[in-house]
């Protein structure tokens, strides 16, 4: 049980569960049949488990070097090799479960997972560190629509919103670890831009994503936007603007990190609230 708890703790449980819940919400709004919905959710969950485990397994030496005792692998509770083996198994499960949902879903999920693993394997240390997030999250809304019988990719506006969400997540997720990353030689895009610029770009990305959902889901006719869509748009935009103001008047801190992540979650909620437009 101790090893199982350690493995679960190494999957980055928070993001894993949030992304899985988002797949469930989008699948429901797309009108997936129950069996398709179950396959989609479990496939996404398995994929996220593989991404989280591979990240911590590959980073074990770096985490140990900076004293990350909160990381089970770095703390020696479970071996990096064992975690990596489970991660590979989780990838296989994710792809096997995606296959019955269609070739399109299988291909999209494979590309998204390949991008995420590429980030873990080395892209995180380059100026192109944002690319896997833009690719994976940009494809994410299509998981639900491609899982429908005769499925097709989600509309362009949904892909733009997903990509903006992924960019915001990446640019802010690493902010608390910038100093530790520098020590271990990680210099991704946020490290090169700096904390302030990264936070500004992330907040601006959320606004762009929210605008894409607002305009795209209504076909450009804003009068057709449901009230709930306006509510989430206003909330995401308000939090993003608050973040911009705060980061321009004082050095970025954990409050900025939390604000941008809140704005990103509100953007995800806005996408779900207008999800019926994905298949319109």
GIBEL-V926339 format. One record per backbone hydrogen bond with DSSP energy under -0.5 kcal/mol. NH is the residue of the N-H (numbers start at 1). CO is the residue of the C=O. If there is no record, write none. Layout:
NH:CO / NH:CO
This chain:
5:1 / 6:2 / 7:3 / 8:4 / 9:5 / 10:6 / 11:8 / 12:9 / 16:12 / 17:13 / 18:14 / 19:15 / 20:16 / 21:17 / 22:18 / 23:19 / 24:20 / 25:21 / 26:22 / 27:23 / 28:24 / 29:25 / 30:26 / 31:27 / 31:28 / 32:27 / 37:33 / 38:34 / 39:35 / 40:36 / 41:37 / 42:38 / 43:39 / 44:40 / 45:41 / 46:42 / 47:43 / 48:44 / 49:45 / 50:46 / 51:47 / 52:48 / 53:49 / 54:50 / 55:51 / 56:52 / 57:53 / 58:54 / 59:55 / 60:57 / 63:59 / 64:60 / 65:61 / 66:62 / 67:64 / 68:63 / 69:67 / 71:68 / 72:70 / 75:71 / 76:73 / 77:72 / 78:72 / 83:79 / 84:80 / 85:81 / 86:82 / 87:83 / 88:84 / 89:85 / 90:86 / 91:87 / 92:88 / 93:89 / 94:90 / 95:91 / 96:92 / 97:93 / 98:94 / 99:95 / 100:96 / 101:98 / 102:99 / 106:102 / 107:103 / 108:104 / 109:105 / 110:106 / 111:107 / 112:108 / 113:109 / 114:110 / 115:111 / 116:112 / 117:113 / 118:114 / 119:115 / 120:116 / 121:117 / 122:118 / 122:119 / 123:118 / 124:119 / 125:122 / 126:123 / 129:126 / 131:128 / 132:128 / 134:130 / 135:131 / 136:132 / 137:133 / 138:134 / 139:135 / 140:136 / 141:137 / 142:139 / 143:139 / 143:140 / 144:140 / 145:141 / 146:142 / 147:143 / 148:145 / 151:148 / 152:145 / 158:155 / 159:155 / 160:156 / 161:157 / 162:158 / 163:159 / 164:160 / 165:161 / 166:162 / 167:163 / 168:164 / 169:165 / 170:166 / 171:167 / 172:168 / 173:169 / 174:170 / 175:172 / 177:174 / 178:175 / 181:177 / 182:178 / 183:179 / 184:180 / 185:182 / 186:181 / 187:185 / 189:126 / 192:188 / 193:189 / 194:190 / 198:194 / 199:195 / 200:196 / 201:197 / 202:198 / 203:199 / 204:200 / 205:201 / 206:202 / 207:203 / 208:204 / 209:205 / 210:206 / 211:207 / 212:208 / 213:209 / 214:210 / 215:211 / 216:212 / 217:213 / 218:214 / 219:216 / 220:215 / 221:218 / 222:220 / 224:221 / 225:222 / 229:226 / 230:226 / 231:227 / 232:228 / 233:229 / 234:230 / 235:231 / 236:232 / 237:233 / 238:234 / 239:235 / 240:236 / 241:237 / 242:238 / 243:239 / 244:240 / 245:241 / 246:242 / 247:243 / 248:244 / 249:245 / 249:246 / 250:246 / 256:253 / 257:253 / 258:254 / 259:255 / 260:256 / 261:257 / 262:258 / 263:259 / 264:260 / 265:261 / 266:262 / 267:263 / 268:264 / 269:265 / 270:266 / 271:267 / 272:268 / 273:269 / 274:270 / 275:272 / 277:274 / 278:275 / 279:276 / 280:277
